[in-house]
């Protein structure tokens, strides 16, 4: 079955540093990928997405890289701020009914 | 602000009782979802709802669960006879448009505590 895993369950960085959160997926049919941020007590919040015909996409302070060969994607956050502290999930969307499959998440802690 | 509103924010119920969780998405959207998240675990898919019908459900979504959109606006999840293990955050989500490659947008969830 499909599985989604994260290489690092926790990541601690200093304010101002760049953060990289990694995600591996198993379903080669996945062709659309979303990163979500979840703060304590809130629902997952959309950050950025990428389609499989791209290998890089940039947003405001965030960049997602997709390597379909090894079924891996990463989320890069530039100049990490304390407000970036949250759990980050990658969610491939492929196949039935456009549902998303979430990984366990990576807890990002930004130290002032 | 989330694009869906969920009520209540916290529900405490006794084992065996029925609960109804509500979601008010923006009207005229077609795809709705329920997910749950047990404390400290990942977000799990429960059910998807398209054009007023269940389109897919997970193994978690057994006969104790049901969904409906009774008035064309509110989207509800009912648990008929709650169990202790139903304690979790329940998130409603909707897809903003009907295109395949578009993100789900989640509400802030209902925390269900079964005692």
Contacts between the chains, C-beta under 8 A, distances in Angstrom:
chain1	res1	chain2	res2	distance
A	31	B	101	7.7
A	32	B	100	7.3
A	32	B	101	4.5
A	34	B	103	5.0
A	34	B	104	7.6
A	36	B	106	7.9
A	38	B	43	8.0
A	41	B	108	7.5
A	42	B	2	8.0
A	42	B	108	5.1
A	42	B	109	7.5
A	43	B	2	6.2
A	43	B	91	5.0
A	43	B	93	7.8
A	43	B	106	3.6
A	43	B	107	5.3
A	43	B	108	4.8
A	43	B	109	5.1
A	44	B	43	6.4
A	44	B	91	7.2
A	44	B	106	4.8
A	45	B	106	7.3
A	46	B	103	4.7
A	46	B	104	7.7
A	46	B	105	6.3
A	49	B	101	7.5
A	49	B	103	5.5
A	51	B	101	5.6
A	89	B	42	7.4
A	89	B	43	6.8
A	93	B	101	7.4
A	96	B	56	5.5
A	97	B	48	4.6
A	97	B	50	7.1
A	97	B	55	4.8
A	97	B	56	4.2
A	98	B	31	6.6
A	98	B	48	7.4
A	98	B	95	6.6
A	98	B	100	6.3
A	99	B	33	6.7
A	99	B	45	5.1
A	99	B	48	5.5
A	99	B	56	6.4
A	100	B	45	7.1
A	100	B	104	5.9
A	101	B	45	7.0
A	102	B	35	8.0
A	102	B	42	4.9
A	102	B	43	4.2
A	102	B	44	7.5
A	103	B	42	6.3
A	104	B	41	7.3
A	104	B	42	4.7
A	105	B	42	6.3
